[in-house]
Amino acid sequence: MVKHLVLVGGGHSHAIVLKMFGMQPLAGMRLTLITEASDTPYSGMLPGHVAGFYSHEECHIDLQPLCQFAQARLLIDQVIGLDLKNNKVICANQPPVAFDFLSINIGSTPAISLPEVSQYATPVKPVRKFLTDWEQLLKQEIQTPQKPLCLSIVGGGAGGVELAMSMHTRLQQVGKNLQAAVPLQLHLFHRDVELMPHYNRWVRRRVQEILSQRGVQLHLGETVSKVAPYQVKCESGLRVECDRIFWVTQASAPPWLQAAGLATDSKGFIWINDTLQSVSHPHIFAAGDVATMVNHPRPKAGVFAVRQGKPLFHNLQQALRGKPLKAYIPQKRYLSLIGTGDRAAIAAWGIFGWESPLFWYWKDYIDRQFMAQFSNLPQRPETADPTPRHTLKAAAAKVATDRTEET
């Protein structure tokens, strides 16, 4: 009997899963990817793209050839819910998609506590919308280089800090190319008294020094209570007039995960066990930011989504075969490379921190090697375990039934 595996989201883990299914095909299965766009951004290179170091193609994984390599059906749509009673994925623009096994790798979005944020600010995710707004801003600056520009960034974690550094570099470069200094003001709001609270003391101090040296106005210990057209308001009474507001706060999960009946943590992320299965629905897997490991909770960082790719593939294959799964335990410490927007980077490892241009070139090499694996696809091997003819007949009937149900 043919089993249908549906992947929801084109994140880092699923990109790896698709490639590995292409390299190690499995008979007796159908594979479908449902994602909102035909390419997926690689988070490690996005700050460099904002700074102007990478093109769109260099920092996005093209999912179409990857799906062809894996012999997977690609559906471009937004998932809005799950029917767990009937094992179907609910999409915004097409009939439900039935599945036997499901894997979710859709990342996260900034937590938006203020209703007006979606109207007056630009969240960094979805990335496609953020990049569209950023490109529009750059075009406006090229057309009117003498017009003063004021930007506000809400969120002083690693994402907000890297974004501020990258934006500053790019806008300064625009001014140099036009031979006209761009009158620029950058404001960074953060509710804690120090930036990047999850990093060691040296890193926190160093990024604050860099931002201050570049003229970024830091508003620490300030909780944004309201955003209005061209204005940020804080609980303290502080008001800042600005042209654009970018929202880079803590990660949040889409509400439909919990609404579907999946077990989730207090923030709505899927609880998974050591084999990357939902603790409430073992035929559903999850990886990356959208998931929280019950026994090994870790920060929402791209490094874990990348590391979970191979274990996720192995366990999906084993589940499809009806064989035992293997536990995955993530490392407790990981090296964090934070780009400073000027082809240098800060390396953070536990209590240690260093800064050097060498770290940028190291990071650049690692990121390019990661991306290269999805563009230089090997020749797809033949399936190692061919299905007998009588099984193929049953499989064909099952496929016809499934497709009738989906349409």
Kinemage of the C-alpha trace (Angstrom):
@kinemage 1
@onewidth
@group {chain A} dominant
@subgroup {mainchain}
@vectorlist {calphas} color= white
{ca met a 1} P 0.000 0.000 0.000
{ca val a 2} L 1.323 3.420 -0.972
{ca lys a 3} L 1.747 5.791 1.963
{ca his a 4} L 1.500 9.537 1.507
{ca leu a 5} L 4.019 11.758 3.295
{ca val a 6} L 3.146 15.459 3.296
{ca leu a 7} L 5.713 18.100 4.197
{ca val a 8} L 4.270 21.443 5.320
{ca gly a 9} L 6.765 24.275 4.905
{ca gly a 10} L 9.959 24.625 2.906
{ca gly a 11} L 12.266 25.329 5.843
{ca his a 12} L 15.878 24.252 6.310
{ca ser a 13} L 14.995 20.788 7.663
{ca his a 14} L 12.591 19.998 4.833
{ca ala a 15} L 15.043 21.175 2.175
{ca ile a 16} L 17.486 18.592 3.522
{ca val a 17} L 14.738 15.939 3.709
{ca leu a 18} L 13.805 16.535 0.060
{ca lys a 19} L 17.384 16.204 -1.090
{ca met a 20} L 17.905 13.008 0.895
{ca phe a 21} L 14.700 11.431 -0.451
{ca gly a 22} L 16.058 12.188 -3.917
{ca met a 23} L 19.335 10.474 -3.055
{ca gln a 24} L 17.720 7.568 -1.185
{ca pro a 25} L 14.302 7.039 -2.821
{ca leu a 26} L 11.791 4.831 -1.077
{ca ala a 27} L 9.327 2.628 -2.956
{ca gly a 28} L 5.682 2.569 -1.965
{ca met a 29} L 5.358 6.218 -0.985
{ca arg a 30} L 4.078 9.514 -2.334
{ca leu a 31} L 5.693 12.776 -1.337
{ca thr a 32} L 4.084 16.232 -1.348
{ca leu a 33} L 5.472 19.600 -0.254
{ca ile a 34} L 3.018 22.378 0.611
{ca thr a 35} L 4.657 25.773 0.934
{ca glu a 36} L 3.720 29.411 0.432
{ca ala a 37} L 6.473 30.184 -2.087
{ca ser a 38} L 8.569 28.296 -4.626
{ca asp a 39} L 11.787 29.392 -2.937
{ca thr a 40} L 12.740 29.520 0.714
{ca pro a 41} L 15.149 31.950 2.403
{ca tyr a 42} L 18.242 30.712 4.204
{ca ser a 43} L 18.232 32.629 7.477
{ca gly a 44} L 22.017 32.573 7.864
{ca met a 45} L 22.484 34.752 4.776
{ca leu a 46} L 19.546 37.148 5.103
{ca pro a 47} L 21.421 39.836 7.087
{ca gly a 48} L 24.135 39.715 4.416
{ca his a 49} L 21.469 40.106 1.733
{ca val a 50} L 20.066 43.186 3.520
{ca ala a 51} L 23.612 44.578 3.699
{ca gly a 52} L 24.018 44.015 -0.054
{ca phe a 53} L 26.545 41.160 0.081
{ca tyr a 54} L 24.284 38.463 -1.441
{ca ser a 55} L 21.747 38.452 -4.253
{ca his a 56} L 18.255 37.020 -3.812
{ca glu a 57} L 19.260 33.837 -5.647
{ca glu a 58} L 22.345 33.336 -3.485
{ca cys a 59} L 20.370 33.279 -0.238
{ca his a 60} L 17.208 31.440 -1.357
{ca ile a 61} L 16.749 27.710 -1.967
{ca asp a 62} L 14.833 26.994 -5.173
{ca leu a 63} L 12.293 24.349 -4.160
{ca gln a 64} L 11.089 23.442 -7.661
{ca pro a 65} L 14.199 21.547 -8.843
{ca leu a 66} L 14.572 20.105 -5.347
{ca cys a 67} L 11.032 18.674 -5.522
{ca gln a 68} L 11.690 17.327 -9.011
{ca phe a 69} L 14.834 15.636 -7.718
{ca ala a 70} L 12.855 14.063 -4.857
{ca gln a 71} L 9.932 13.232 -7.211
{ca ala a 72} L 7.692 15.223 -4.892
{ca arg a 73} L 4.552 17.121 -5.816
{ca leu a 74} L 4.891 20.845 -5.082
{ca leu a 75} L 1.786 22.756 -3.957
{ca ile a 76} L 2.098 26.524 -3.546
{ca asp a 77} L -0.476 27.429 -0.928
{ca gln a 78} L -0.912 28.588 2.658
{ca val a 79} L -1.783 25.970 5.257
{ca ile a 80} L -4.473 27.290 7.609
{ca gly a 81} L -5.377 24.205 9.624
{ca leu a 82} L -5.336 20.458 10.163
{ca asp a 83} L -8.172 17.921 10.274
{ca leu a 84} L -6.540 15.371 12.553
{ca lys a 85} L -9.652 13.189 12.720
{ca asn a 86} L -9.423 12.510 8.989
{ca asn a 87} L -5.674 13.168 8.567
{ca lys a 88} L -5.984 16.071 6.153
{ca val a 89} L -4.139 19.366 5.696
{ca ile a 90} L -6.450 22.360 5.245
{ca cys a 91} L -5.198 24.881 2.668
{ca ala a 92} L -6.353 28.396 1.907
{ca asn a 93} L -6.945 27.985 -1.816
{ca gln a 94} L -7.449 24.322 -2.632
{ca pro a 95} L -9.158 21.155 -1.324
{ca pro a 96} L -7.770 19.383 1.750
{ca val a 97} L -4.736 17.168 1.216
{ca ala a 98} L -4.883 13.700 2.788
{ca phe a 99} L -1.809 12.212 4.446
{ca asp a 100} L -0.562 9.121 6.220
{ca phe a 101} L 2.424 10.893 7.759
{ca leu a 102} L 2.922 14.623 8.152
{ca ser a 103} L 5.996 16.753 8.858
{ca ile a 104} L 5.837 20.453 9.774
{ca asn a 105} L 8.769 22.839 9.252
{ca ile a 106} L 7.293 26.326 8.849
{ca gly a 107} L 9.607 28.328 11.103
{ca ser a 108} L 8.219 31.081 13.318
{ca thr a 109} L 7.067 34.674 13.109
{ca pro a 110} L 7.725 37.653 15.416
{ca ala a 111} L 5.338 37.808 18.353
{ca ile a 112} L 2.931 40.636 17.562
{ca ser a 113} L 1.279 41.839 20.759
{ca leu a 114} L -0.142 45.041 19.260
{ca pro a 115} L -2.977 44.813 16.710
{ca glu a 116} L -1.786 47.842 14.751
{ca val a 117} L 1.632 46.330 13.991
{ca ser a 118} L 0.402 44.557 10.864
{ca gln a 119} L -0.925 47.873 9.544
{ca tyr a 120} L 1.864 50.293 10.426
{ca ala a 121} L 5.002 48.141 10.813
{ca thr a 122} L 6.848 45.487 8.808
{ca pro a 123} L 7.539 42.207 10.631
{ca val a 124} L 10.744 40.477 9.456
{ca lys a 125} L 8.652 37.394 8.732
{ca pro a 126} L 7.198 36.448 6.350
{ca val a 127} L 10.586 37.156 4.798
{ca arg a 128} L 9.149 37.721 1.311
{ca lys a 129} L 7.021 40.651 2.491
{ca phe a 130} L 9.893 42.101 4.528
{ca leu a 131} L 12.319 41.957 1.575
{ca thr a 132} L 9.740 43.564 -0.723
{ca asp a 133} L 9.361 46.500 1.679
{ca trp a 134} L 13.141 46.766 2.080
{ca glu a 135} L 13.698 46.907 -1.677
{ca gln a 136} L 11.023 49.580 -2.009
{ca leu a 137} L 12.749 51.634 0.673
{ca leu a 138} L 16.092 51.352 -1.147
{ca lys a 139} L 14.515 52.480 -4.422
{ca gln a 140} L 13.029 55.526 -2.689
{ca glu a 141} L 16.439 56.429 -1.277
{ca ile a 142} L 18.044 56.151 -4.706
{ca gln a 143} L 15.354 58.414 -6.166
{ca thr a 144} L 15.460 60.986 -3.331
{ca pro a 145} L 18.943 60.700 -1.752
{ca gln a 146} L 18.819 64.038 0.046
{ca lys a 147} L 15.591 63.312 1.901
{ca pro a 148} L 16.228 62.528 5.599
{ca leu a 149} L 15.412 58.955 6.555
{ca cys a 150} L 14.472 57.657 9.990
{ca leu a 151} L 13.977 53.949 10.681
{ca ser a 152} L 12.853 52.208 13.860
{ca ile a 153} L 13.564 48.595 14.746
{ca val a 154} L 11.601 46.992 17.581
{ca gly a 155} L 13.456 44.079 19.173
{ca gly a 156} L 16.999 43.919 20.503
{ca gly a 157} L 17.731 40.230 20.180
{ca ala a 158} L 20.268 38.849 17.708
{ca gly a 159} L 17.842 39.354 14.808
{ca gly a 160} L 17.178 43.014 15.570
{ca val a 161} L 20.856 43.780 16.182
{ca glu a 162} L 22.013 42.131 12.944
{ca leu a 163} L 19.238 43.884 11.038
{ca ala a 164} L 20.265 47.289 12.405
{ca met a 165} L 23.924 46.734 11.471
{ca ser a 166} L 23.049 45.441 7.993
{ca met a 167} L 20.605 48.257 7.244
{ca his a 168} L 23.121 50.858 8.350
{ca thr a 169} L 25.797 49.405 6.043
{ca arg a 170} L 23.490 49.188 3.020
{ca leu a 171} L 22.093 52.690 3.360
{ca gln a 172} L 25.556 54.172 3.823
{ca gln a 173} L 26.644 52.361 0.659
{ca val a 174} L 23.667 53.774 -1.232
{ca gly a 175} L 24.835 57.261 -0.244
{ca lys a 176} L 28.397 56.562 -1.423
{ca asn a 177} L 27.173 55.223 -4.767
{ca leu a 178} L 25.101 58.369 -5.277
{ca gln a 179} L 27.951 60.535 -4.005
{ca ala a 180} L 25.489 61.999 -1.527
{ca ala a 181} L 25.426 61.267 2.187
{ca val a 182} L 22.060 59.820 3.213
{ca pro a 183} L 20.755 61.737 6.265
{ca leu a 184} L 20.011 58.626 8.310
{ca gln a 185} L 18.672 57.982 11.791
{ca leu a 186} L 18.281 54.464 13.175
{ca his a 187} L 16.387 53.759 16.396
{ca leu a 188} L 16.478 50.385 18.166
{ca phe a 189} L 13.918 49.644 20.896
{ca his a 190} L 14.383 46.830 23.407
{ca arg a 191} L 12.427 46.097 26.581
{ca asp a 192} L 15.466 44.730 28.458
{ca val a 193} L 18.229 46.965 29.795
{ca glu a 194} L 20.810 45.123 27.666
{ca leu a 195} L 20.761 43.932 24.078
{ca met a 196} L 20.835 40.219 23.212
{ca pro a 197} L 20.129 39.003 26.771
{ca his a 198} L 20.779 35.333 25.910
{ca tyr a 199} L 24.417 36.019 24.987
{ca asn a 200} L 27.423 36.427 27.262
{ca arg a 201} L 28.407 39.756 28.794
{ca trp a 202} L 31.263 40.520 26.387
{ca val a 203} L 29.056 39.989 23.318
{ca arg a 204} L 26.279 42.147 24.767
{ca arg a 205} L 28.660 45.003 25.480
{ca arg a 206} L 30.453 44.729 22.141
{ca val a 207} L 27.322 44.902 19.985
{ca gln a 208} L 26.140 47.886 22.013
{ca glu a 209} L 29.471 49.629 21.393
{ca ile a 210} L 29.301 48.931 17.638
{ca leu a 211} L 25.752 50.249 17.323
{ca ser a 212} L 26.557 53.369 19.326
{ca gln a 213} L 29.674 54.029 17.232
{ca arg a 214} L 27.540 53.900 14.098
{ca gly a 215} L 25.078 56.408 15.480
{ca val a 216} L 22.217 53.989 16.169
{ca gln a 217} L 20.057 55.455 18.925
{ca leu a 218} L 19.388 52.751 21.509
{ca his a 219} L 16.233 52.847 23.607
{ca leu a 220} L 16.885 50.154 26.224
{ca gly a 221} L 14.433 49.269 28.953
{ca glu a 222} L 11.653 50.633 26.748
{ca thr a 223} L 8.495 48.619 26.047
{ca val a 224} L 6.714 49.653 22.863
{ca ser a 225} L 3.038 50.111 23.706
{ca lys a 226} L 1.708 51.455 20.428
{ca val a 227} L 2.683 51.992 16.817
{ca ala a 228} L 0.920 54.630 14.772
{ca pro a 229} L 1.526 55.971 11.267
{ca tyr a 230} L 5.177 57.078 11.304
{ca gln a 231} L 5.445 56.870 15.087
{ca val a 232} L 6.555 54.519 17.877
{ca lys a 233} L 5.179 55.039 21.384
{ca cys a 234} L 6.548 53.467 24.582
{ca glu a 235} L 5.050 52.829 28.013
{ca ser a 236} L 7.448 55.414 29.471
{ca gly a 237} L 5.887 58.137 27.339
{ca leu a 238} L 8.744 58.196 24.812
{ca arg a 239} L 7.620 58.950 21.249
{ca val a 240} L 9.787 58.691 18.168
{ca glu a 241} L 8.760 59.919 14.721
{ca cys a 242} L 10.035 57.699 11.903
{ca asp a 243} L 9.492 56.784 8.254
{ca arg a 244} L 9.461 52.982 8.648
{ca ile a 245} L 9.047 50.542 11.549
{ca phe a 246} L 10.488 47.011 11.467
{ca trp a 247} L 9.279 44.411 13.975
{ca val a 248} L 11.854 41.834 15.173
{ca thr a 249} L 10.513 40.588 18.510
{ca gln a 250} L 10.482 37.112 20.068
{ca ala a 251} L 9.346 34.128 17.993
{ca ser a 252} L 5.714 33.004 17.956
{ca ala a 253} L 3.790 30.128 16.370
{ca pro a 254} L 0.676 30.209 14.144
{ca pro a 255} L -2.506 29.604 16.188
{ca trp a 256} L -3.818 26.851 13.900
{ca leu a 257} L -1.326 24.339 15.344
{ca gln a 258} L -2.911 24.446 18.786
{ca ala a 259} L -6.419 24.831 17.354
{ca ala a 260} L -5.952 21.594 15.420
{ca gly a 261} L -5.413 19.675 18.648
{ca leu a 262} L -1.657 19.206 18.593
{ca ala a 263} L 0.076 19.310 21.968
{ca thr a 264} L 1.960 22.609 22.208
{ca asp a 265} L 4.038 24.531 24.725
{ca ser a 266} L 2.885 27.780 26.351
{ca lys a 267} L 3.837 29.768 23.229
{ca gly a 268} L 2.024 27.498 20.779
{ca phe a 269} L 5.024 25.562 19.439
{ca ile a 270} L 4.581 21.837 18.787
{ca trp a 271} L 5.817 19.584 21.597
{ca ile a 272} L 8.014 16.863 20.080
{ca asn a 273} L 9.876 13.930 21.609
{ca asp a 274} L 13.440 12.768 20.956
{ca thr a 275} L 12.414 11.160 17.639
{ca leu a 276} L 10.960 14.502 16.433
{ca gln a 277} L 7.385 13.180 16.672
{ca ser a 278} L 4.456 15.101 18.125
{ca val a 279} L 3.909 13.879 21.688
{ca ser a 280} L 0.149 13.796 21.039
{ca his a 281} L 0.114 12.524 17.429
{ca pro a 282} L 3.065 10.211 16.654
{ca his a 283} L 2.334 10.134 12.900
{ca ile a 284} L 3.101 13.872 12.819
{ca phe a 285} L 6.698 15.128 12.916
{ca ala a 286} L 8.053 18.650 13.339
{ca ala a 287} L 11.432 20.382 13.219
{ca gly a 288} L 13.001 23.819 13.406
{ca asp a 289} L 11.560 26.875 15.130
{ca val a 290} L 7.979 25.592 15.012
{ca ala a 291} L 8.839 22.757 17.402
{ca thr a 292} L 10.009 22.477 21.011
{ca met a 293} L 11.730 19.313 22.192
{ca val a 294} L 10.198 18.209 25.483
{ca asn a 295} L 13.438 16.741 26.842
{ca his a 296} L 15.890 19.114 25.153
{ca pro a 297} L 14.444 22.652 24.740
{ca arg a 298} L 16.751 24.910 22.755
{ca pro a 299} L 16.695 28.531 21.511
{ca lys a 300} L 14.893 29.267 18.252
{ca ala a 301} L 17.972 29.298 16.008
{ca gly a 302} L 18.541 28.145 12.433
{ca val a 303} L 21.433 25.908 13.449
{ca phe a 304} L 19.012 23.460 15.081
{ca ala a 305} L 16.746 23.289 12.020
{ca val a 306} L 19.786 22.450 9.879
{ca arg a 307} L 21.019 19.805 12.336
{ca gln a 308} L 17.561 18.203 12.546
{ca gly a 309} L 17.341 17.657 8.790
{ca lys a 310} L 19.131 14.289 8.601
{ca pro a 311} L 17.570 12.787 11.755
{ca leu a 312} L 14.147 13.890 10.505
{ca phe a 313} L 14.719 12.193 7.142
{ca his a 314} L 15.889 8.979 8.815
{ca asn a 315} L 12.877 8.818 11.112
{ca leu a 316} L 10.399 9.652 8.344
{ca gln a 317} L 11.839 6.791 6.273
{ca gln a 318} L 11.687 4.442 9.230
{ca ala a 319} L 8.101 5.436 9.988
{ca leu a 320} L 7.093 4.827 6.367
{ca arg a 321} L 8.731 1.398 6.560
{ca gly a 322} L 7.148 0.596 9.901
{ca lys a 323} L 10.543 0.263 11.574
{ca pro a 324} L 11.934 1.656 14.875
{ca leu a 325} L 12.948 5.304 15.026
{ca lys a 326} L 16.183 6.771 16.352
{ca ala a 327} L 16.478 9.411 19.055
{ca tyr a 328} L 18.122 12.739 18.274
{ca ile a 329} L 19.738 14.806 21.030
{ca pro a 330} L 20.799 18.357 20.040
{ca gln a 331} L 24.031 19.814 21.315
{ca lys a 332} L 23.772 22.020 24.391
{ca arg a 333} L 26.257 24.607 23.130
{ca tyr a 334} L 26.646 25.913 19.626
{ca leu a 335} L 28.847 28.485 17.947
{ca ser a 336} L 26.948 31.624 17.041
{ca leu a 337} L 28.368 33.885 14.323
{ca ile a 338} L 26.806 37.356 14.339
{ca gly a 339} L 27.502 39.491 11.298
{ca thr a 340} L 28.298 43.113 12.080
{ca gly a 341} L 27.249 44.321 8.634
{ca asp a 342} L 30.755 45.331 7.516
{ca arg a 343} L 32.230 41.959 6.458
{ca ala a 344} L 33.248 41.155 10.007
{ca ala a 345} L 31.535 38.974 12.594
{ca ile a 346} L 31.367 38.253 16.286
{ca ala a 347} L 31.775 34.636 17.372
{ca ala a 348} L 30.012 33.597 20.571
{ca trp a 349} L 30.588 30.279 22.321
{ca gly a 350} L 29.300 29.994 25.872
{ca ile a 351} L 31.128 32.568 27.983
{ca phe a 352} L 33.619 33.344 25.211
{ca gly a 353} L 33.400 35.963 22.481
{ca trp a 354} L 35.681 37.187 19.699
{ca glu a 355} L 35.404 39.666 16.835
{ca ser a 356} L 37.280 39.491 13.534
{ca pro a 357} L 36.817 39.809 9.751
{ca leu a 358} L 38.074 36.215 9.605
{ca phe a 359} L 34.845 35.066 11.252
{ca trp a 360} L 32.840 36.735 8.493
{ca tyr a 361} L 34.769 34.881 5.780
{ca trp a 362} L 34.416 31.656 7.740
{ca lys a 363} L 30.663 32.231 8.074
{ca asp a 364} L 30.437 33.121 4.394
{ca tyr a 365} L 32.203 29.859 3.457
{ca ile a 366} L 29.917 27.765 5.689
{ca asp a 367} L 26.770 29.446 4.331
{ca arg a 368} L 27.809 29.075 0.686
{ca gln a 369} L 28.679 25.408 1.225
{ca phe a 370} L 25.258 24.819 2.765
{ca met a 371} L 23.491 26.480 -0.164
{ca ala a 372} L 25.612 24.728 -2.802
{ca gln a 373} L 24.208 21.317 -1.861
{ca phe a 374} L 20.778 22.349 -3.167
{ca ser a 375} L 21.943 23.683 -6.522
{ca asn a 376} L 24.493 20.995 -7.360
{ca leu a 377} L 22.154 18.020 -7.169
{ca pro a 378} L 23.601 14.599 -8.019
{ca gln a 379} L 21.997 12.159 -10.434
{ca arg a 380} L 19.015 10.508 -8.800
{ca pro a 381} L 19.617 6.789 -8.108
{ca glu a 382} L 17.099 4.083 -8.892
{ca thr a 383} L 14.895 2.897 -6.045
{ca ala a 384} L 16.750 0.163 -4.202
{ca asp a 385} L 13.718 -1.921 -3.178
{ca pro a 386} L 11.329 -2.255 -6.155
{ca thr a 387} L 7.683 -2.910 -5.350
{ca pro a 388} L 6.139 -6.190 -6.623
{ca arg a 389} L 3.512 -5.904 -9.355
{ca his a 390} L 0.624 -6.968 -7.150
{ca thr a 391} L 1.604 -4.206 -4.694
{ca leu a 392} L 1.754 -1.686 -7.538
{ca lys a 393} L -1.838 -2.492 -8.494
{ca ala a 394} L -3.007 -1.892 -4.950
{ca ala a 395} L -0.905 1.263 -4.815
{ca ala a 396} L -2.463 2.618 -8.002
{ca ala a 397} L -5.943 2.076 -6.576
{ca lys a 398} L -4.932 3.838 -3.330
{ca val a 399} L -3.501 6.804 -5.258
{ca ala a 400} L -6.709 7.138 -7.282
{ca thr a 401} L -8.789 7.081 -4.084
{ca asp a 402} L -6.556 9.657 -2.369
{ca arg a 403} L -6.654 12.039 -5.321
{ca thr a 404} L -10.433 11.737 -5.525
{ca glu a 405} L -10.669 12.649 -1.835
{ca glu a 406} L -8.335 15.646 -2.306
{ca thr a 407} L -10.348 17.046 -5.204
